[in-house]
Amino acid sequence: MTTLHRAVLAEDKAARRTAILDAAEALLAHDSENFASVAQVAEAAGLAKGTVYLYFQTKEEIIMAVHERHSQVLFASIDAMFADAGAALTPALAVDGFCQFVRATPLYLQLGCFCHQTMKRNINLEVVYQFRLSTAEHMQRAGAMLEQRFAALVPGAGLQLLHDTYAFSLGAWQLAEPSYLGHDMNQRPGMEYFRRDFYDDLRRGLLALWRGHLDASPP
């Protein structure tokens, strides 16, 4: 393994950070349940372990950064959807766009659950604050764009709809989790109820949620 020298220029630092997150994402995609150490990431990225610690203090911070990167891709896709659909945006189109992203990014909801469970452990509070601040800014902007597209959404209702969308999606994933982590629990007798199509459940549930928000009378 070739260990690179410490980065000095801003673009070199950005490249190192990207290499770390690329390596972490590849490891998580291969085995998300046994993402054991910073050393694994360093080896996969071709860096010294001490170099990784210059960017992230713990493996939990690395995982949060991967989830944040996925979130940035999601919000970029939301921007593109608004630009492409314009006034023709419908609940079905919005929900289908989100579900397509979730299907293409299977780690998104899993890491989202992980981050919310571990934010108070092994992650610097300032890092958590910056993560939550960035998320809030994206959500508020996207929520305002929704309110411009749907007249039924009063000020603040677009943000609430996005919050509820995220919360429902995390809950749906947690309910489906055993069958998506390779366990055979759902194949045991009596587990027929849990043998469900997660993506079908997600789409149907989100469509009901969006239509409920848009059909509700303004307070």
MDAnalysis code that builds the backbone (N, CA, C; Angstrom):
import MDAnalysis as mda
import numpy as np

u = mda.Universe.empty(657, n_residues=219, atom_resindex=np.repeat(np.arange(219), 3), trajectory=True)
u.add_TopologyAttr("name", ["N", "CA", "C"] * 219)
u.add_TopologyAttr("resid", np.arange(1, 220))
u.add_TopologyAttr("resname", ["MET", "THR", "THR", "LEU", "HIS", "ARG", "ALA", "VAL", "LEU", "ALA", "GLU", "ASP", "LYS", "ALA", "ALA", "ARG", "ARG", "THR", "ALA", "ILE", "LEU", "ASP", "ALA", "ALA", "GLU", "ALA", "LEU", "LEU", "ALA", "HIS", "ASP", "SER", "GLU", "ASN", "PHE", "ALA", "SER", "VAL", "ALA", "GLN", "VAL", "ALA", "GLU", "ALA", "ALA", "GLY", "LEU", "ALA", "LYS", "GLY", "THR", "VAL", "TYR", "LEU", "TYR", "PHE", "GLN", "THR", "LYS", "GLU", "GLU", "ILE", "ILE", "MET", "ALA", "VAL", "HIS", "GLU", "ARG", "HIS", "SER", "GLN", "VAL", "LEU", "PHE", "ALA", "SER", "ILE", "ASP", "ALA", "MET", "PHE", "ALA", "ASP", "ALA", "GLY", "ALA", "ALA", "LEU", "THR", "PRO", "ALA", "LEU", "ALA", "VAL", "ASP", "GLY", "PHE", "CYS", "GLN", "PHE", "VAL", "ARG", "ALA", "THR", "PRO", "LEU", "TYR", "LEU", "GLN", "LEU", "GLY", "CYS", "PHE", "CYS", "HIS", "GLN", "THR", "MET", "LYS", "ARG", "ASN", "ILE", "ASN", "LEU", "GLU", "VAL", "VAL", "TYR", "GLN", "PHE", "ARG", "LEU", "SER", "THR", "ALA", "GLU", "HIS", "MET", "GLN", "ARG", "ALA", "GLY", "ALA", "MET", "LEU", "GLU", "GLN", "ARG", "PHE", "ALA", "ALA", "LEU", "VAL", "PRO", "GLY", "ALA", "GLY", "LEU", "GLN", "LEU", "LEU", "HIS", "ASP", "THR", "TYR", "ALA", "PHE", "SER", "LEU", "GLY", "ALA", "TRP", "GLN", "LEU", "ALA", "GLU", "PRO", "SER", "TYR", "LEU", "GLY", "HIS", "ASP", "MET", "ASN", "GLN", "ARG", "PRO", "GLY", "MET", "GLU", "TYR", "PHE", "ARG", "ARG", "ASP", "PHE", "TYR", "ASP", "ASP", "LEU", "ARG", "ARG", "GLY", "LEU", "LEU", "ALA", "LEU", "TRP", "ARG", "GLY", "HIS", "LEU", "ASP", "ALA", "SER", "PRO", "PRO"])
u.atoms.positions = np.array([
    [0.850, -1.192, 0.000],
    [0.000, 0.000, 0.000],
    [0.882, 1.237, 0.000],
    [0.562, 2.182, -0.832],
    [1.302, 3.440, -0.903],
    [0.599, 4.484, -0.053],
    [1.327, 5.023, 0.942],
    [0.755, 6.039, 1.812],
    [1.125, 7.410, 1.286],
    [0.142, 8.256, 1.029],
    [0.381, 9.567, 0.455],
    [0.832, 10.542, 1.515],
    [1.554, 11.573, 1.102],
    [1.991, 12.612, 2.016],
    [0.809, 13.473, 2.442],
    [0.987, 14.177, 3.553],
    [-0.076, 15.006, 4.094],
    [-0.448, 16.125, 3.109],
    [-1.747, 16.299, 2.897],
    [-2.225, 17.316, 1.965],
    [-2.091, 18.701, 2.575],
    [-1.721, 19.672, 1.736],
    [-1.559, 21.053, 2.200],
    [-2.556, 21.959, 1.496],
    [-2.639, 21.888, 0.182],
    [-3.536, 22.744, -0.577],
    [-4.987, 22.343, -0.340],
    [-5.878, 23.317, -0.462],
    [-7.296, 23.072, -0.207],
    [-7.848, 21.980, -1.120],
    [-7.438, 22.008, -2.404],
    [-7.955, 21.000, -3.331],
    [-7.421, 19.607, -2.988],
    [-6.198, 19.553, -2.439],
    [-5.650, 18.266, -2.017],
    [-6.406, 17.732, -0.806],
    [-6.750, 18.639, 0.119],
    [-7.512, 18.229, 1.297],
    [-8.890, 17.730, 0.896],
    [-9.505, 18.417, -0.051],
    [-10.820, 17.993, -0.530],
    [-10.730, 16.616, -1.187],
    [-9.648, 16.388, -1.928],
    [-9.462, 15.097, -2.590],
    [-9.265, 13.991, -1.563],
    [-8.518, 14.284, -0.485],
    [-8.317, 13.299, 0.581],
    [-9.652, 12.956, 1.246],
    [-10.416, 13.987, 1.543],
    [-11.708, 13.752, 2.200],
    [-12.612, 12.914, 1.300],
    [-12.604, 13.216, 0.019],
    [-13.404, 12.445, -0.925],
    [-12.942, 10.999, -0.974],
    [-11.632, 10.786, -0.966],
    [-11.087, 9.422, -0.994],
    [-11.511, 8.646, 0.246],
    [-11.499, 9.315, 1.387],
    [-11.910, 8.664, 2.636],
    [-13.380, 8.248, 2.557],
    [-14.223, 9.172, 2.102],
    [-15.653, 8.870, 2.036],
    [-15.959, 7.829, 0.969],
    [-15.237, 7.860, -0.140],
    [-15.415, 6.833, -1.167],
    [-15.087, 5.456, -0.607],
    [-13.972, 5.378, 0.132],
    [-13.560, 4.105, 0.722],
    [-14.570, 3.634, 1.757],
    [-15.029, 4.563, 2.590],
    [-16.011, 4.209, 3.615],
    [-17.309, 3.721, 2.991],
    [-17.770, 4.400, 1.955],
    [-19.017, 4.001, 1.312],
    [-18.896, 2.620, 0.680],
    [-17.739, 2.337, 0.085],
    [-17.526, 1.012, -0.512],
    [-17.541, -0.073, 0.560],
    [-16.924, 0.202, 1.703],
    [-16.913, -0.764, 2.801],
    [-18.313, -0.973, 3.360],
    [-19.058, 0.114, 3.513],
    [-20.424, 0.010, 4.019],
    [-21.316, -0.757, 3.054],
    [-21.149, -0.515, 1.768],
    [-21.949, -1.214, 0.770],
    [-21.644, -2.710, 0.783],
    [-20.394, -3.052, 1.074],
    [-19.993, -4.463, 1.106],
    [-20.513, -5.156, 2.354],
    [-20.423, -4.491, 3.507],
    [-20.870, -5.094, 4.770],
    [-21.147, -3.976, 5.771],
    [-22.353, -3.473, 5.736],
    [-22.685, -2.328, 6.585],
    [-22.747, -2.689, 8.065],
    [-22.885, -3.982, 8.387],
    [-23.005, -4.385, 9.787],
    [-21.658, -4.600, 10.465],
    [-20.590, -4.659, 9.685],
    [-19.274, -4.902, 10.266],
    [-18.266, -3.848, 9.826],
    [-18.713, -2.596, 9.888],
    [-17.846, -1.458, 9.587],
    [-17.103, -1.147, 10.889],
    [-15.973, -1.821, 11.095],
    [-15.419, -1.918, 12.439],
    [-14.500, -0.786, 12.870],
    [-13.735, -0.189, 11.964],
    [-12.709, 0.726, 12.448],
    [-12.275, 1.754, 11.414],
    [-11.663, 2.811, 11.933],
    [-11.058, 3.824, 11.074],
    [-9.914, 3.214, 10.276],
    [-9.237, 2.227, 10.873],
    [-8.114, 1.581, 10.198],
    [-8.552, 0.926, 8.893],
    [-9.744, 0.353, 8.875],
    [-10.251, -0.256, 7.651],
    [-10.398, 0.783, 6.547],
    [-10.931, 1.928, 6.919],
    [-11.125, 2.992, 5.944],
    [-9.793, 3.493, 5.429],
    [-8.846, 3.677, 6.339],
    [-7.526, 4.165, 5.949],
    [-6.871, 3.218, 4.948],
    [-6.948, 1.930, 5.238],
    [-6.338, 0.948, 4.336],
    [-7.009, 0.975, 2.971],
    [-8.346, 1.030, 2.959],
    [-9.077, 1.036, 1.696],
    [-8.805, 2.299, 0.891],
    [-8.548, 3.410, 1.586],
    [-8.290, 4.683, 0.909],
    [-6.826, 4.865, 0.538],
    [-5.964, 3.963, 1.004],
    [-4.538, 4.094, 0.735],
    [-3.882, 5.187, 1.554],
    [-4.386, 5.404, 2.772],
    [-3.882, 6.454, 3.645],
    [-3.453, 5.876, 4.978],
    [-2.619, 6.619, 5.678],
    [-2.265, 6.246, 7.041],
    [-3.456, 6.519, 7.945],
    [-3.602, 5.715, 8.997],
    [-4.724, 5.912, 9.909],
    [-4.694, 7.311, 10.517],
    [-3.502, 7.811, 10.817],
    [-3.383, 9.149, 11.382],
    [-3.884, 10.222, 10.439],
    [-3.743, 9.978, 9.136],
    [-4.237, 10.948, 8.150],
    [-5.759, 11.026, 8.198],
    [-6.413, 9.884, 8.325],
    [-7.871, 9.874, 8.401],
    [-8.348, 10.645, 9.622],
    [-7.604, 10.524, 10.728],
    [-7.988, 11.224, 11.953],
    [-7.846, 12.740, 11.821],
    [-7.123, 13.204, 10.831],
    [-7.063, 14.649, 10.589],
    [-8.395, 15.182, 10.062],
    [-9.203, 14.288, 9.487],
    [-10.470, 14.682, 8.880],
    [-11.681, 14.250, 9.718],
    [-11.571, 13.100, 10.372],
    [-12.677, 12.557, 11.156],
    [-12.134, 11.969, 12.453],
    [-12.797, 12.275, 13.557],
    [-12.311, 11.814, 14.855],
    [-12.726, 10.379, 15.157],
    [-13.845, 9.930, 14.614],
    [-14.363, 8.590, 14.896],
    [-14.987, 7.986, 13.645],
    [-15.212, 6.681, 13.694],
    [-15.878, 6.029, 12.556],
    [-17.313, 6.526, 12.417],
    [-17.941, 6.892, 13.552],
    [-19.305, 7.410, 13.493],
    [-19.363, 8.720, 12.711],
    [-18.339, 9.549, 12.861],
    [-18.287, 10.795, 12.086],
    [-18.159, 10.497, 10.594],
    [-17.414, 9.464, 10.270],
    [-17.267, 9.080, 8.864],
    [-18.612, 8.645, 8.297],
    [-19.327, 7.822, 9.060],
    [-20.622, 7.333, 8.605],
    [-21.595, 8.494, 8.425],
    [-21.572, 9.441, 9.371],
    [-22.442, 10.607, 9.244],
    [-22.100, 11.411, 7.997],
    [-20.817, 11.525, 7.694],
    [-20.397, 12.274, 6.510],
    [-20.850, 11.578, 5.233],
    [-20.840, 10.250, 5.218],
    [-21.348, 9.512, 4.055],
    [-22.838, 9.771, 3.894],
    [-23.569, 9.735, 5.013],
    [-25.012, 10.005, 4.949],
    [-25.279, 11.442, 4.487],
    [-24.476, 12.378, 4.960],
    [-24.652, 13.767, 4.536],
    [-24.389, 13.909, 3.041],
    [-23.412, 13.186, 2.535],
    [-23.128, 13.241, 1.104],
    [-24.307, 12.681, 0.305],
    [-24.902, 11.602, 0.790],
    [-26.094, 11.074, 0.137],
    [-27.219, 12.103, 0.168],
    [-27.362, 12.786, 1.310],
    [-28.415, 13.791, 1.441],
    [-28.218, 14.925, 0.445],
    [-26.980, 15.313, 0.223],
    [-26.701, 16.367, -0.747],
    [-27.098, 15.938, -2.147],
    [-26.867, 14.670, -2.477],
    [-27.294, 14.146, -3.780],
    [-28.820, 14.174, -3.872],
    [-29.491, 13.798, -2.769],
    [-30.956, 13.811, -2.762],
    [-31.490, 15.215, -2.989],
    [-30.948, 16.200, -2.284],
    [-31.455, 17.562, -2.440],
    [-31.144, 18.114, -3.830],
    [-30.020, 17.705, -4.402],
    [-29.720, 18.114, -5.773],
    [-30.735, 17.514, -6.746],
    [-31.145, 16.280, -6.495],
    [-32.148, 15.646, -7.352],
    [-33.510, 16.308, -7.185],
    [-33.797, 16.782, -5.949],
    [-35.049, 17.507, -5.719],
    [-35.048, 18.812, -6.512],
    [-33.916, 19.525, -6.480],
    [-33.799, 20.760, -7.260],
    [-34.039, 20.488, -8.748],
    [-33.436, 19.403, -9.235],
    [-33.583, 19.059, -10.654],
    [-35.029, 18.705, -10.978],
    [-35.698, 18.003, -10.058],
    [-37.092, 17.636, -10.281],
    [-37.980, 18.873, -10.357],
    [-37.746, 19.832, -9.464],
    [-38.521, 21.066, -9.504],
    [-38.287, 21.800, -10.826],
    [-37.042, 21.826, -11.264],
    [-36.720, 22.534, -12.498],
    [-37.341, 21.856, -13.716],
    [-37.340, 20.521, -13.729],
    [-37.862, 19.782, -14.880],
    [-39.385, 19.770, -14.913],
    [-40.000, 19.559, -13.748],
    [-41.452, 19.405, -13.705],
    [-42.176, 20.741, -13.705],
    [-41.572, 21.750, -13.064],
    [-42.213, 23.051, -12.992],
    [-43.582, 22.970, -12.349],
    [-44.540, 23.626, -12.949],
    [-45.897, 23.649, -12.404],
    [-46.595, 22.299, -12.528],
    [-46.026, 21.383, -13.325],
    [-46.648, 20.077, -13.529],
    [-46.290, 19.078, -12.439],
    [-45.559, 19.498, -11.422],
    [-45.172, 18.598, -10.338],
    [-46.416, 18.072, -9.636],
    [-46.481, 16.760, -9.452],
    [-47.600, 16.114, -8.769],
    [-47.076, 15.321, -7.581],
    [-47.940, 14.965, -6.628],
    [-47.490, 14.125, -5.518],
    [-46.867, 12.818, -6.004],
    [-47.472, 12.193, -6.998],
    [-46.947, 10.924, -7.503],
    [-45.552, 11.108, -8.094],
    [-45.346, 12.193, -8.829],
    [-44.043, 12.449, -9.422],
    [-42.987, 12.691, -8.342],
    [-43.349, 13.451, -7.321],
    [-42.414, 13.724, -6.236],
    [-42.080, 12.460, -5.459],
    [-43.096, 11.672, -5.129],
    [-42.883, 10.436, -4.369],
    [-42.070, 9.437, -5.190],
    [-42.389, 9.305, -6.471],
    [-41.638, 8.377, -7.317],
    [-40.172, 8.791, -7.412],
    [-39.918, 10.102, -7.489],
    [-38.537, 10.571, -7.543],
    [-37.784, 10.202, -6.289],
    [-38.410, 10.371, -5.128],
    [-37.759, 10.020, -3.871],
    [-37.537, 8.512, -3.776],
    [-38.538, 7.732, -4.148],
    [-38.394, 6.276, -4.075],
    [-37.309, 5.762, -5.017],
    [-37.186, 6.387, -6.175],
    [-36.112, 6.002, -7.096],
    [-34.746, 6.287, -6.480],
    [-34.639, 7.415, -5.784],
    [-33.381, 7.727, -5.110],
    [-33.079, 6.695, -4.030],
    [-34.070, 6.336, -3.233],
    [-33.872, 5.356, -2.163],
    [-33.454, 4.008, -2.732],
    [-34.082, 3.615, -3.839],
    [-33.724, 2.335, -4.464],
    [-32.294, 2.362, -5.008],
    [-31.898, 3.512, -5.566],
    [-30.554, 3.633, -6.131],
    [-29.495, 3.850, -5.065],
    [-29.931, 4.249, -3.864],
    [-28.988, 4.536, -2.769],
    [-29.432, 3.747, -1.545],
    [-29.259, 2.420, -1.556],
    [-29.811, 1.577, -0.496],
    [-29.265, 1.869, 0.901],
    [-28.114, 2.531, 0.993],
    [-27.557, 2.853, 2.303],
    [-28.216, 4.082, 2.932],
    [-28.947, 4.856, 2.150],
    [-29.426, 6.155, 2.635],
    [-30.252, 6.040, 3.913],
    [-31.293, 5.224, 3.904],
    [-32.150, 5.125, 5.071],
    [-31.472, 4.374, 6.214],
    [-30.675, 3.372, 5.880],
    [-29.967, 2.642, 6.926],
    [-29.009, 3.561, 7.679],
    [-28.239, 4.357, 6.952],
    [-27.308, 5.269, 7.605],
    [-28.055, 6.384, 8.312],
    [-29.212, 6.787, 7.780],
    [-30.014, 7.785, 8.453],
    [-30.437, 7.303, 9.828],
    [-30.912, 6.062, 9.913],
    [-31.281, 5.483, 11.208],
    [-30.071, 5.420, 12.130],
    [-28.951, 4.983, 11.596],
    [-27.731, 4.881, 12.400],
    [-27.324, 6.235, 12.962],
    [-27.353, 7.257, 12.120],
    [-26.914, 8.583, 12.561],
    [-27.793, 9.123, 13.679],
    [-29.090, 8.962, 13.556],
    [-29.982, 9.489, 14.580],
    [-29.885, 8.697, 15.881],
    [-29.436, 7.449, 15.801],
    [-29.268, 6.640, 16.998],
    [-27.949, 6.928, 17.704],
    [-26.948, 7.427, 16.968],
    [-25.607, 7.570, 17.548],
    [-25.118, 9.012, 17.641],
    [-25.992, 9.991, 17.345],
    [-25.544, 11.374, 17.356],
    [-24.973, 11.806, 18.707],
    [-25.417, 11.198, 19.781],
    [-24.940, 11.578, 21.112],
    [-23.762, 10.728, 21.568],
    [-23.306, 9.818, 20.708],
    [-22.195, 8.947, 21.086],
    [-21.094, 9.018, 20.030],
    [-19.900, 9.290, 20.463],
    [-18.715, 9.225, 19.609],
    [-18.721, 10.212, 18.450],
    [-19.518, 11.256, 18.551],
    [-19.507, 12.298, 17.535],
    [-19.450, 13.648, 18.225],
    [-18.491, 14.465, 17.837],
    [-18.350, 15.797, 18.393],
    [-19.636, 16.589, 18.173],
    [-20.092, 17.273, 19.221],
    [-21.360, 17.995, 19.125],
    [-21.340, 19.069, 18.037],
    [-20.185, 19.670, 17.787],
    [-20.100, 20.681, 16.744],
    [-20.315, 20.050, 15.374],
    [-19.823, 18.823, 15.192],
    [-20.031, 18.103, 13.941],
    [-21.520, 17.802, 13.754],
    [-22.166, 17.376, 14.840],
    [-23.601, 17.111, 14.788],
    [-24.365, 18.387, 14.449],
    [-23.965, 19.488, 15.080],
    [-24.633, 20.767, 14.835],
    [-24.533, 21.166, 13.365],
    [-23.349, 21.054, 12.793],
    [-23.167, 21.421, 11.397],
    [-23.976, 20.516, 10.470],
    [-24.044, 19.240, 10.804],
    [-24.836, 18.292, 10.021],
    [-26.318, 18.669, 10.066],
    [-26.824, 18.934, 11.255],
    [-28.235, 19.265, 11.411],
    [-28.552, 20.632, 10.793],
    [-27.610, 21.568, 10.917],
    [-27.814, 22.889, 10.330],
    [-27.911, 22.801, 8.816],
    [-27.015, 22.049, 8.202],
    [-27.040, 21.871, 6.750],
    [-28.344, 21.216, 6.314],
    [-28.773, 20.179, 7.062],
    [-30.028, 19.500, 6.738],
    [-31.211, 20.454, 6.834],
    [-31.239, 21.259, 7.905],
    [-32.340, 22.205, 8.104],
    [-32.407, 23.224, 6.973],
    [-31.260, 23.713, 6.547],
    [-31.236, 24.709, 5.473],
    [-31.767, 24.121, 4.178],
    [-31.341, 22.896, 3.857],
    [-31.832, 22.234, 2.644],
    [-33.339, 21.986, 2.734],
    [-33.794, 21.517, 3.893],
    [-35.211, 21.197, 4.064],
    [-36.066, 22.449, 3.952],
    [-35.618, 23.536, 4.554],
    [-36.387, 24.776, 4.511],
    [-36.498, 25.308, 3.084],
    [-35.397, 25.233, 2.344],
    [-35.427, 25.721, 0.963],
    [-36.339, 24.844, 0.097],
    [-36.211, 23.514, 0.254],
    [-37.052, 22.606, -0.529],
    [-38.513, 22.744, -0.115],
    [-38.749, 22.954, 1.180],
    [-40.123, 23.137, 1.647],
    [-40.761, 24.377, 1.049],
    [-39.993, 25.462, 0.976],
    [-40.509, 26.696, 0.373],
    [-40.826, 26.487, -1.109],
    [-40.007, 25.703, -1.790],
    [-40.259, 25.415, -3.208],
    [-41.542, 24.601, -3.368],
    [-41.789, 23.666, -2.442],
    [-43.032, 22.908, -2.490],
    [-44.242, 23.821, -2.331],
    [-44.130, 24.776, -1.417],
    [-45.248, 25.697, -1.179],
    [-45.539, 26.553, -2.407],
    [-44.522, 26.810, -3.217],
    [-44.740, 27.565, -4.454],
    [-45.464, 26.716, -5.497],
    [-45.261, 25.395, -5.437],
    [-45.868, 24.506, -6.431],
    [-47.283, 24.087, -6.056],
    [-47.540, 23.958, -4.751],
    [-48.834, 23.450, -4.297],
    [-49.525, 24.521, -3.455],
    [-50.622, 25.064, -3.982],
    [-51.325, 26.161, -3.308],
    [-51.921, 25.730, -1.975],
    [-52.154, 24.421, -1.798],
    [-52.761, 23.943, -0.556],
    [-51.792, 24.021, 0.629],
    [-50.516, 24.193, 0.347],
    [-49.519, 24.229, 1.417],
    [-49.326, 25.657, 1.905],
    [-49.734, 25.902, 3.137],
    [-49.540, 27.218, 3.747],
    [-48.075, 27.339, 4.163],
    [-47.602, 28.554, 4.462],
    [-46.210, 28.718, 4.885],
    [-45.839, 27.788, 6.041],
    [-44.762, 27.063, 5.852],
    [-44.310, 26.101, 6.854],
    [-44.800, 24.694, 6.603],
    [-45.869, 24.535, 5.808],
    [-46.429, 23.211, 5.559],
    [-45.539, 22.378, 4.637],
    [-44.808, 23.039, 3.742],
    [-43.897, 22.302, 2.867],
    [-42.781, 21.651, 3.657],
    [-42.219, 22.397, 4.603],
    [-41.176, 21.845, 5.468],
    [-41.729, 20.696, 6.297],
    [-42.937, 20.845, 6.830],
    [-43.551, 19.778, 7.619],
    [-43.756, 18.526, 6.786],
    [-44.175, 18.706, 5.531],
    [-44.376, 17.562, 4.641],
    [-43.063, 16.823, 4.404],
    [-41.989, 17.547, 4.182],
    [-40.689, 16.902, 3.975],
    [-40.216, 16.198, 5.238],
    [-40.423, 16.833, 6.385],
    [-40.058, 16.206, 7.663],
    [-40.824, 14.900, 7.843],
    [-42.126, 14.930, 7.579],
    [-42.942, 13.730, 7.737],
    [-42.529, 12.650, 6.739],
    [-42.139, 13.068, 5.544],
    [-41.666, 12.117, 4.534],
    [-40.429, 11.381, 5.020],
    [-39.493, 12.119, 5.562],
    [-38.249, 11.522, 6.061],
    [-38.535, 10.614, 7.250],
    [-39.364, 11.086, 8.189],
    [-39.672, 10.298, 9.382],
    [-40.382, 8.994, 9.012],
    [-41.368, 9.082, 8.105],
    [-42.078, 7.876, 7.678],
    [-41.119, 6.892, 7.008],
    [-40.231, 7.407, 6.174],
    [-39.303, 6.542, 5.434],
    [-38.356, 5.811, 6.373],
    [-37.855, 6.507, 7.388],
    [-36.986, 5.857, 8.364],
    [-37.742, 4.760, 9.115],
    [-38.974, 5.068, 9.521],
    [-39.765, 4.071, 10.234],
    [-40.083, 2.868, 9.369],
    [-40.409, 3.095, 8.108],
    [-40.711, 1.995, 7.196],
    [-39.488, 1.114, 6.995],
    [-38.322, 1.738, 6.893],
    [-37.102, 0.949, 6.707],
    [-36.806, 0.114, 7.944],
    [-36.979, 0.699, 9.124],
    [-36.705, -0.051, 10.350],
    [-37.627, -1.252, 10.477],
    [-38.879, -1.106, 10.075],
    [-39.813, -2.226, 10.120],
    [-39.391, -3.329, 9.164],
    [-38.843, -2.951, 8.018],
    [-38.439, -3.927, 7.008],
    [-37.028, -4.432, 7.217],
    [-36.296, -3.858, 8.154],
    [-34.858, -4.067, 8.292],
    [-34.399, -5.516, 8.268],
    [-34.997, -6.461, 9.011],
    [-34.448, -7.828, 9.014],
    [-34.278, -8.428, 7.631],
    [-35.265, -8.227, 6.747],
    [-35.171, -8.833, 5.419],
    [-34.184, -8.112, 4.527],
    [-33.760, -6.894, 4.905],
    [-32.834, -6.147, 4.068],
    [-31.400, -6.202, 4.585],
    [-31.189, -6.929, 5.692],
    [-29.839, -7.097, 6.203],
    [-29.368, -8.541, 6.041],
    [-30.103, -9.308, 5.262],
    [-29.657, -10.659, 4.965],
    [-30.069, -11.689, 6.003],
    [-30.870, -11.310, 7.011],
    [-31.325, -12.278, 7.999],
    [-32.430, -13.145, 7.400],
    [-32.616, -14.340, 7.972],
    [-33.676, -15.220, 7.482],
    [-34.867, -15.232, 8.431],
    [-34.937, -14.300, 9.381],
    [-36.006, -14.299, 10.367],
    [-37.382, -14.277, 9.721],
    [-37.542, -13.504, 8.656],
    [-38.854, -13.372, 8.031],
    [-39.297, -14.629, 7.295],
    [-38.395, -15.587, 7.145],
    [-38.759, -16.832, 6.490],
    [-39.231, -17.881, 7.489],
    [-39.202, -17.549, 8.769],
    [-39.640, -18.501, 9.784],
    [-41.169, -18.533, 9.873],
    [-41.716, -19.634, 10.429],
    [-43.180, -19.748, 10.576],
    [-43.750, -18.577, 11.374],
    [-44.887, -18.068, 10.916],
    [-45.547, -16.981, 11.611],
    [-45.084, -15.602, 11.208],
    [-44.077, -15.526, 10.349],
    [-43.518, -14.239, 9.944],
    [-44.047, -13.769, 8.589],
    [-45.170, -14.360, 8.149],
    [-45.707, -14.021, 6.829],
    [-45.996, -12.531, 6.681],
    [-46.477, -11.901, 7.738],
    [-46.817, -10.476, 7.667],
    [-45.624, -9.625, 7.268],
    [-44.426, -10.028, 7.692],
    [-43.235, -9.222, 7.457],
    [-42.597, -9.474, 6.096],
    [-43.128, -10.421, 5.336],
    [-42.585, -10.689, 4.001],
    [-43.235, -9.729, 3.018],
    [-42.766, -8.508, 3.054],
    [-43.389, -7.433, 2.298],
    [-42.387, -6.827, 1.330],
    [-42.903, -6.141, 0.349],
    [-42.057, -5.402, -0.584],
    [-41.850, -4.009, -0.008],
    [-40.650, -3.752, 0.489],
    [-40.378, -2.477, 1.156],
    [-40.667, -1.296, 0.248],
    [-40.228, -1.361, -1.005],
    [-40.387, -0.226, -1.909],
    [-41.855, 0.016, -2.253],
    [-42.636, -1.058, -2.336],
    [-44.066, -0.891, -2.577],
    [-44.726, -0.237, -1.359],
    [-44.368, -0.708, -0.157],
    [-44.910, -0.115, 1.065],
    [-44.507, 1.354, 1.184],
    [-43.262, 1.640, 0.851],
    [-42.768, 3.015, 0.948],
    [-43.549, 3.927, 0.008],
    [-43.722, 3.500, -1.232],
    [-44.418, 4.345, -2.212],
    [-45.871, 4.564, -1.813],
    [-46.576, 3.500, -1.449],
    [-47.984, 3.637, -1.095],
    [-48.150, 4.519, 0.143],
    [-47.292, 4.317, 1.140],
    [-47.392, 5.108, 2.351],
    [-47.106, 6.582, 2.113],
    [-46.092, 6.861, 1.299],
    [-45.751, 8.253, 1.024],
    [-46.810, 8.942, 0.164],
    [-47.395, 8.210, -0.770],
    [-48.474, 8.805, -1.568],
    [-49.649, 9.193, -0.677],
    [-49.999, 8.319, 0.266],
    [-51.088, 8.636, 1.191],
    [-50.731, 9.844, 2.050],
    [-49.475, 9.893, 2.482],
    [-49.014, 11.010, 3.303],
    [-49.079, 12.322, 2.536],
    [-48.580, 12.334, 1.318],
    [-48.572, 13.559, 0.518],
    [-50.005, 14.002, 0.187],
    [-50.839, 13.065, -0.197],
    [-52.210, 13.442, -0.529],
    [-52.955, 13.945, 0.691],
    [-52.655, 13.365, 1.857],
    [-53.269, 13.837, 3.083],
    [-52.874, 15.265, 3.404],
    [-51.607, 15.596, 3.217],
    [-51.144, 16.962, 3.448],
    [-51.799, 17.941, 2.468],
    [-51.868, 17.537, 1.220],
    [-52.370, 18.452, 0.198],
    [-53.889, 18.583, 0.221],
    [-54.577, 17.572, 0.757],
    [-56.036, 17.641, 0.846],
    [-56.524, 18.295, 2.116],
    [-55.612, 18.444, 3.092],
    [-56.021, 19.015, 4.376],
    [-56.382, 20.485, 4.204],
    [-57.388, 20.915, 4.901],
    [-57.795, 22.321, 4.843],
    [-56.807, 23.158, 5.633],
    [-56.455, 24.323, 5.116],
    [-55.545, 25.210, 5.856],
    [-56.141, 25.568, 7.207],
    [-55.286, 25.662, 8.252],
    [-55.817, 25.988, 9.585],
    [-56.374, 27.401, 9.606],
])
